[in-house]
Amino acid sequence: MHFVPAEGFRDRTAATVANPQLRKSFRGAMDFLMAKRAAQFTDPQALESLRDLGEAIRRYSLSRLPELLEQLEANLTKNGVKVHWAETPEEAQAIIVGIAQRAEARLVVKGKSMVSEEVELNHALEAAGIGALESDMGEYIVQLAGERPSHIIMPAIHKTKEEIARLFAEKIPGVDYTDSVDALIQIGRRVLREKFCRTTVGLSGVNVAVAETGTLCLVENEGNGRMCTSVPDVHIAITGIEKVVEKLEHVPPLLTLLTRSATGQAVTTYFNWITGPRREGELDGPREVHLVLVDNGRSRAYADERFRATLQCIRCGACMNHCPVYTRIGGLAYGTTYPGPIGKIISPHLLGLEATHSLVTASSLCGACGEVCPVRIPIPELLIQLREQSNKDPVSRRHEPALAGAGAGRKPLPALAMRAWSFLYARPALYRLATLALTRLRAVLPRRQGAWTESRAPLRPAARSLHELMRDRKQERADRA
């Protein structure tokens, strides 16, 4: 479940592409999700207006991020919530493990939280002798399988019901094989409900944090989020620092875009507003509420105006559902917490380009991700910027800001070829001589041209260059005149 190095990305991709059942499952699931989203946005003009509003809210929030975070902390503290700041995954792990140990917890039941996956919290808890149980059904399934989530909204979308049935029969004591979806859901529900009643610490993510009121907003469909935040004595929320907005009125447009873009729902089944621990006289709710605000590279993306738009993301997953690359290779091939187009632009800031340089080239740049992003993140443009950073010349990196690991994707042979091309292109006489030689010697060029010819025809120059063709056409016109 740990981060998988980029070096194996090609092999993992090849393995997925060679699995017809997996490709069929992903294709069907993505088509289903795209159709559900389209059914929610039937008025193109209304959709574009809502996207404009969502983008404006996120850009405005990011423009005031430092002061909004301070305001959020002040109002949460006033509400009785204890706020913690974590610059690195290790700091986030230490904070949460410390809270769990003080509560004498033997088990932490978790609602769905991609940031907890990002900081690999489960491993840290287990190393401290504390169990971690995922209560989202999809997350519970992949936890049993010892895998990472393959989608940020539907973690087990790569699993068939037969695979889940076998997994439950093998991993859950007293469960017999059944591929009835209803029966499998009831099995998971029974196991999880028992754990909710026995734990003292629950953990959740945060969809939006409201600075002016100190409110944590959480949307979900299964009720596990509400159980995690209300049944245990201690509730820990964890989120990235970018999830804050200024006002409550900023929340409805974002959640309208989120739920419709993610699962094709007008509204989710549960909408939780968390403003603090149990008050005097209240019969339920946690006695302690903690919020862990995680940086982990986000401040670097924020400081660089070229990449700040990356932080606009509301984690809907629409870019994945429409991406031709993700649809064919699935989420596990990426090896990162956030797969698909959004993962390609977020992961370099979280992990550095040394670890993720192969991901930024895993895109056709078709633009589908940018067209469906509900808050208009220019993902294709950001990918181009990241590719430039990945292939930076070490000399040029000294004179301008660069990402961590910039130049990690630079390879000597392609770099030499581009230098040669630049040299020729800047010298007209040499360029004409080179094109003449290539057109006349085209027959002796090799048929095998590395990875290019694994699925494409060999690159072969035309018999005559464009300059020659235009010169001949000009001469023909002159002769006719």
N, C-alpha and C positions, 0 to 999 in steps of 0.2 A: 504493500500500500504506500510505500515511500515514493518520492519523486523518482521517475525513471529517466536515466540520462538520455540526452538528445541523440547520442551515437546510435542507439537502437531504433530510432524513429522509422527509418526506411524499412527495417526488417519487420517491425510491428505492422506497418502499413501494408507491406506485401502479404503478410499472413492474413490480415483482415480481408484484403481484396480477393485473396484466393479462397475465402470461405463463403460459398454461395448462400448458405442459410443465414449467416450474419448480415450479408449485404441485403438480402431480401427483407429481413426484419427491420433493418434501419430504413430502407427505402419506403416500406409500408408505413412505419411510424412517422417519418418526416412528412410524407404526403398527407397523412391524417391530421397532423398538427398544422400544416400549412392551410389545409381546407378549413379547419376550425377557426383559425385566425382570420382568414378571408371572410368567413360568415359573420364575424363580429364587426368588421369594418366594411360595410356595404356602401357607404357614402365616401368616395375618395376625397371630396373637398373637406368634409368634416374630419376625416383622418388626418389630412395634412395640417389643418388648423390645430388639432390636438397635439400633433407632433411638434409643431412650432411652439406651443405652450409648454410642453414637456421639456424641450430643449432649452427654452428660455429660463425655466425654473432651475434646471440643473446647472446651466452656465452661471446664473445669478448666484446660486448657492456656492459654487466653487469660487466665484470671484470674492466672496466674503468668508471663505472657509476658516481661516484662523480665528476670526472673531466669533463666528457662529459656534465653533467648537468650545470656546471659552464660555459663551452664553449657555450652551447646552450643559456643560459641566456645572455651572452655577445653579441652573434651575433643577437639574437632576438632584444635586446635593440638597437643595431646599426641599425637594420632594422625599428625601430620605434614601436616595439611591447612592451607593458608593461607586465613584468613577475611578477607573484605573487606566493608565496609559502604557501601551506596549510598543516599543519601537521595532522590536524583532520578534520572530516566532518564539524564540527561547524565553523572552520576557513574558509573552502571553501565556506560555505553558506554565511558567513558574507562578504567575499570579493565580491562575485557575487551580493549579494543583494545591497551592497554599490555602485558598479558600475552602477547597474540598477537605483538606486535612484538618483545618480548624473546625469544620462541621462534623468531623469524624465519619465522613462518608466512605462507604465501601463500594458504592456504585454511583455513577453519574449518568442519568438518563438524558439523552440529548434529543432536542428537536432538530429539524433540518437547519444546518448552518455550513455554508461553503467556507466561511472564514475559519471555522474550527478545523475543517479539512485542510485548509491552506497552511495552518500552523502545526498540523499533524498532532492535534491534541490527544487523540486516542492513544497514541504511542506513549506520550508523556504520562498520561494517567496510569496506564498499565505498568509503566516502569516504576511508578510510585506505589504500586500495589492497589490501585483503585480501578475498578471495572468501568468500562464505558459502553453504554448500550444505545444504539441508534433507534429512535422510535418512529421516524418516518418509514413507511413500509418499504419504499425503494431503497433507502439507506440501510435499513435492517437486512434486506436481501443481500446487498453487496458486502455488508459487513460479515454476514455468515459465509459468503463466498471468498472472503479475504481479498476483495478487489476494491479499486477506486470507483467512485461514481462515473458513469460515462456521459452524463448530461447534467447540467446544473439544476434543471427543474425535475426531470424524471431519471433518477440515478440508475435504475435497473432496466432502462429501456432496451438494452442489448440482450436481455434474458427472455427466453420463451417460457410459457407457463409450465411446460414439461420439465425444463431445467430447474425452475423454482420448486416444483413438486419434489423432484429428486433431492434438491438441496435441503428442503424442510424435513424430508424423511430421514436424511443422513444426520442432520445437525440438531434437530429438536427432539429430545427424548419423548417417546410415547406417541409419535406422530407417524401414521401410515401414509403411504404414497396416495395422493389424489391430485389430479390436474384440474379439478373444479376451481375456478377463480374465486367464487364465493367462499368455498371451504378454506382455501388458502388464506384469504383475507381474515376469516374468523380465527384461524389458527394464530396468525400474527397478532391479531387484536387481543386474544386471550393471553398470550405470552407477555405482551407489552403492558397490558393493564395490570397484571400482577406485579411487574417491576415498578410501575408508577407508585403503587401503594407502599412499596418497601424502601424507596430511596429518599434521601434527605436533601439531595442536590439535583436540580434540573437546569439544563443549559439550552439556550435558544439563540438563533440569529436575530437580526434586526433588518427589516426592509427599509424603513425610514425612521430617522430620529429628528424630532421637532425641537428646535432650539428655544423658541419663545415660551414653551410650556413645560419642557423637560419630559417629553412623551416618547416612548418607544413603540413603534407600529410594527406589527407582525401579521402577515397574511398566510393562510394555509387552508387545506381542504380536509384533513383527516382528524383534526381535534387533538393531535399529539402535541402541537405547539401550545395549545391552551393548557393541556395537562402538565407539560414541563414547566410552564410559567406560573401555575397556580396551586398544584398539589404539593410539591416538595417545600420544605421550610426555607430553602435557599434557592433563589433563582439567579443564574449568571447569564447575562446577555453578552454576546461578542459580535463586533462588527468592525468594518473598515472605517477609517476616519472620514471617508468621502460621502457617507450615507446621510449626512445631516442636511436639513432644509431649515429655512427661517421660521415659517409660519404654518399653522394647521391648514390654512387654505391652499397651501402648496401640495398637500398630500393627495387629495382626490384625483387631480389630473394624472399624477404619476401612477397611482394604483389602477386607474382606469386603463392606462397604457400597459401596465405590467401584466394584469390578469388576462386581458384580451390578447396580448402578444404572446404570452407564455403558454397558456392552456386553452385559449379560445373561450374563456368564461367572461361574462359581463362583470361578475364579482365572485370572489372565492367564498367558500362555505363559512370560514371563520375569519374575522377581522379583530385582532387584539390590540387594545390601547393600554399600555402599561405606564403608570405614572408614579409607581413607588410600591413599597412593601405594604403589608396589611396594616390598616389603621386601627386605633383603639375602638373596640365595639364590633369590628368586622369578624365574621365567622370563618372566612377562608382567605386564601392568598398566602404568599411567602412572607416569612418574618424578616428576611434579608433580600435585597435586590442589588446586584452588582452589574456594572457595565464595563466591559473591557474594550477600549478603543485601540485598534491595531493599525500601525503604520505599515511596516514591512515593505518599504519601497514606494509607497504612495506619495510621500512628500517629495521624492525625487521626480516623479511624474508631474506633480503639481508645480514644482519649481521651473520646469521646462515647458514653456508655452507651446512648443511644437507637439507635446504629448499630453497636455492637460485634459483635452477632450476625452481621453481614455477613462477618466474618473467620472464621466457623466453616466456610466452604465448603471442600469437598474436591475440587472441580472434576470432578464426575461427569457433568454435563450433563443429568441427569434432568429438571430443571425446564424445559429447552428442549424436550425430547422431548414433554412433556405440555402445553406452552403453546399455546393456540389462536392466539395472535398470531404467535409464532415459526414455527409450522407453516405459516402462510400467507405470511409475508414472507421467511423465511430469515435467515441471519446477516449477509449482506453489506449489507442495508439499514440496519442499525444504524450501521455506519461505525466501530465501536469494536472493540478487541481481544476483549472479552468480550460476546457478544450475548445475546439472550434475557433471561429474568427475572433471572438472576444478574448479567448485565451491567448491567441497569437500576439495580441497587442498589450495584454496585461502582464503575462508571464515574464517578458524581458525586464520589466521594472521590479518584479518580485524576486526573480531568480538570476537576473543578469543575462546578457547575450551569449556568454560562454556556454551556458546550459541550454539556451533556447534558440540559438541562431538558425537551426534547421526548421523550426516551426514557422518563422516569418516568411519562408519561401513556399510553404505548403498552401498556396492559394493561387487560384486562377485569375484573381483580380477582376472577376466578372462584375463585381459591384452589388450583388444581391444582398449582401449583409448590410451595406450602407443604405440600400433602398428600403429595407424593412425595419431598421433600427428605430424604435419608438422615440428616442431622444436625439436622433440624427448624429450619432458618432460617425465621423468620416473614416470608417475602418480601412477601406482600400488606400486612402491617402496616408494613413498612419502606418500601414504595412510597408508602403514604399519608403517612408522615412526610416523605418526600422531596418529595411534591407540596406539602405545606404549606410546606416550605422554599423550594421553587421559586416559590411565590406569596406569599412573605413581604412584608408592608408594610415599606418602608424605615424607618418610624418605630418599629415594634415590634422590628425587628432590633437596635436599639440596646440593648435591655434583656435579651436572652437570647442564648446561643450560637447561631451559625448556620454553615452550610456555606459553603465558598468559592463565591461566585456566587449566594448565596441571593437570591431575588427576581427572578432572571433570567427566569423564566417568567411573571411578572406582566404583564398587559396592561391598559391603561387602561379599555377599555370593560367587560370582565367585572368588573374591580375596582369600577367605578362602579355596575354593576348589583347587585353583592353589597352595596355600601354602602347603595344605595337599598332593597334587600330588608330589610337589617338595621334600617334606619330605620323602615320600615313595620311590620315584625314586632314591634317594641318598642312600638308605639302602636296599641292595639286598635281605636280608632275609625277611624283612617286605614286600617288593614288591612282592616276590613269594607267601607269605602268602595271601596278598590282592588279587592277581589275582586268586589264588586257590579258595578263598571264592566267588569272583564274578562269576567265571565260574560255580561253584556248586550251587549257589543260584540265578542263572539267571532267574529262573521261577517266583520268588517272586518280581522281580523288577517292579515298577509301570508302567502301560501302558501310563498314562498321564504324560508328562515330560515338563510342561510349554509350552513356545512358540514353542519349537522344534517339538512337535507332532501336532501342528496346521496344518502342511502341510507335515509332514514326519512320517515315521515309528518310533516307539520307539527305543531308543538306547538299545541294548541288547548284552552282551558279548557272544562270541562263547562258545560252550560247552567245548572246551579244549583250553588252551592257546597255543600260538605259541611255547613257550619253550617245552611244553609237546609234541606237534606234532613233533617237530624236534628231541626230545629225543627218541620218539617212532620210527621215521624213521631211526635214527642211530642204534637203537637196531635191527630193521628188517634187515638192511644191514649186521650187525654183525652176525645175525643168519644165513643169506643166505651164508655168507662166511664160 
